[in-house]
Amino acid sequence: MPKPRKIALETPTSRAKLTPRKASYFVRVAPHIALGYRRNASGFGTWSVRFADGSPSGWLKKFGTADDLEPANNTSVFNYDQALKQARTLARGEADVDAGNAGGFAPITVDGALSRYEADLKARGGSIYNARMPRRHLTAALLAKPVALLSANELKTWRDSLIGGELADSSINRMLKCLRPAMKLAARHDPRITNAEAWTTGLESLPDAVNDRNVILADRVVSAFVRASYARAGALGLYVDTLAVTGARPSQAARLLVADLIADAKAPRLRMPKSGKGGSKNRVARKAERFSVPVTSALALKLKAAAKGRAPDAPLLLQADGTPWGERPSDNYREDVREVVTAIGEDPDTVSLYALRHSSIVRALLLNVPVRIVAASHDTSVAAIEKHYSKFILEHSDDISRRALLHHEDADNVVAMAS
């Protein structure tokens, strides 16, 4: 198709003759679409695209720098022809389609993609923390950039800038794992976003950054953990006691209801809510499912006493002020648990409530409980157990394997029997 002409904008030399001003100089690209050039006093001009059909859905978006003082790279610095193509791409997704296909909604930015992802997580019963956490580490420029204009190079540059900072490599990977689905969701809702390789490549996980942080506590330390929690607050102690006995995730125990306690005299147990892990589909339904977990008689009696007089659908475990632990219980127990961990002589930067879960899993493995049963009772998979606790499996299997060793006498020590 013919290139829209505007001599004053087509070369750095011609643009240098324009008067610097706040308002942009525009050239019409297609019906309702215009490419804008703003001449700045610094000499660095900027390109923008405007969609204007007279309706409230019209918008204006800056997308890059002009090649006035540095060569074009078609990523952040654009010449006139490249800017024309970017303007069409932002407005309707394709540079050379029929002019009647122009869209009327502003391109979604990274900030907008994270907001949409948060709403999606909320609707599916997921953790909105996964959408909020990346915001704390993204630059203002990246948050404001349209997803359709992201490049693999700039995302990789940002990712690499985090290495060696406040985040461990494993934490960077967890954040990238949250950011990629936000970009993917944005692309599913906007056909103009066709640069999936940008975040697939630019947000690739760092290699050799696996850090399971599986802190294993000896049984005596677990017991001290529970006693110190009760000493700090009865409600905290009951919550920690439940985690120590069941090995459940803190978020699962927080969703226990009074009806989930089966205080049977011979076989007390809890109907533990599932975590909802294992994919994005049917998360709400999975979290509503229950599985049976045995508990000690002592814990069952404490839970029964605490739940007395409350409705079956009321939360079983409450904070000291009578409120539930919430969807992100760590926000409510973090400081108390740090104090408890310090009180028992452990490092609060290393030991968290999750140490009780890891310790429970390893305790079962060391007592020769079949891996399949350990996985089921801790709401995880055999593959996850083998991946994250394999060294403990080997440790406890050593004695079993040793029983099968063939012991034979050394040939040099054999004495011939008398005939």
Beta strands, then each sheet from edge to edge (+ up, - down):
strand 1: 25-30
strand 2: 33-38
strand 3: 46-51
strand 4: 59-66
strand 5: 77-78
strand 6: 261-262
strand 7: 269-273
strand 8: 290-294
sheet 1: 1+ 2- 3+ 4- 5-
sheet 2: 6+ 7- 8+
end
